[in-house]
Amino acid sequence: MPNTKSAKKDLLTSERNRLRNQSVKSRLKTVRTKALVSVKTDAANSEAAVKLALKEFDVAATKGIIHPNTAARRKSRLMKRYNAAQQA
């Protein structure tokens, strides 16, 4: 528990940011899952879902919710699966 007045304020700020970031991270997981499912089931029409997921990753990285390298890694893995599905 915080001992100083400023530490107590920091705790409140951290909690507020955690709750805000939590909803964004949940959305990222949902969008990624939908994109992966659409790539597996309907490779021809999955472009929109993949584009949305890529955009969401970029926005989250820009806002500092996830690390830019994490966003790049997730985008890369998604595109790898998307491109493989397009080839098949």
C-alpha positions as CSV (number, residue, x, y, z in Angstrom):
1,M,0.0,0.0,0.0
2,P,1.2,3.5,-0.7
3,N,2.7,5.5,2.2
4,T,2.9,9.0,0.8
5,K,0.3,11.3,-0.5
6,S,1.8,11.3,-4.0
7,A,2.0,7.5,-4.0
8,K,-1.7,7.4,-3.2
9,K,-2.4,9.7,-6.1
10,D,-0.3,7.5,-8.4
11,L,-2.2,4.4,-7.3
12,L,-5.5,6.1,-8.3
13,T,-4.1,7.1,-11.7
14,S,-2.7,3.6,-12.3
15,E,-6.0,2.0,-11.5
16,R,-7.9,4.4,-13.9
17,N,-5.4,3.7,-16.7
18,R,-5.5,-0.1,-16.0
19,L,-9.3,-0.1,-16.4
20,R,-9.1,1.9,-19.6
21,N,-6.3,-0.2,-21.1
22,Q,-8.1,-3.4,-20.1
23,S,-11.0,-2.7,-22.4
24,V,-8.7,-1.9,-25.3
25,K,-6.7,-5.1,-24.7
26,S,-9.9,-7.1,-24.6
27,R,-11.0,-5.6,-27.9
28,L,-7.6,-6.5,-29.4
29,K,-8.1,-10.1,-28.5
30,T,-11.6,-10.2,-29.9
31,V,-10.5,-8.6,-33.2
32,R,-7.6,-10.9,-33.6
33,T,-9.7,-13.9,-32.9
34,K,-12.3,-12.8,-35.4
35,A,-9.6,-12.2,-38.0
36,L,-8.0,-15.6,-37.5
37,V,-11.4,-17.4,-37.7
38,S,-12.3,-15.6,-40.9
39,V,-8.9,-16.5,-42.4
40,K,-9.5,-20.2,-41.6
41,T,-13.1,-20.4,-42.7
42,D,-13.5,-17.9,-45.4
43,A,-10.1,-16.9,-46.8
44,A,-11.6,-15.1,-49.8
45,N,-13.6,-12.6,-47.7
46,S,-11.3,-12.2,-44.7
47,E,-9.5,-9.1,-45.9
48,A,-11.8,-6.7,-44.0
49,A,-11.3,-8.5,-40.7
50,V,-7.6,-8.6,-41.1
51,K,-7.4,-4.9,-42.0
52,L,-9.4,-4.0,-38.9
53,A,-7.2,-6.1,-36.7
54,L,-4.0,-4.5,-38.2
55,K,-5.5,-1.0,-37.6
56,E,-6.4,-1.8,-34.0
57,F,-2.9,-3.1,-33.2
58,D,-1.4,0.1,-34.6
59,V,-3.8,2.3,-32.6
60,A,-3.1,0.5,-29.4
61,A,0.7,0.7,-30.0
62,T,0.4,4.4,-30.8
63,K,-1.5,5.1,-27.5
64,G,1.1,3.1,-25.5
65,I,-1.3,0.4,-24.5
66,I,0.8,-2.3,-26.0
67,H,4.5,-2.1,-26.9
68,P,5.2,-1.3,-30.6
69,N,7.2,-4.5,-31.0
70,T,4.3,-6.5,-29.6
71,A,2.0,-4.9,-32.2
72,A,4.4,-5.6,-35.0
73,R,4.8,-9.2,-33.9
74,R,1.1,-9.8,-33.8
75,K,0.5,-8.1,-37.1
76,S,3.3,-10.2,-38.7
77,R,1.8,-13.4,-37.4
78,L,-1.6,-12.5,-38.6
79,M,-0.4,-11.5,-42.1
80,K,1.6,-14.8,-42.3
81,R,-1.6,-16.8,-41.8
82,Y,-3.6,-14.5,-44.1
83,N,-1.0,-14.9,-46.9
84,A,-0.8,-18.6,-46.4
85,A,-4.6,-18.9,-46.7
86,Q,-4.6,-16.8,-49.9
87,Q,-2.0,-19.1,-51.4
88,A,-4.1,-22.2,-50.7
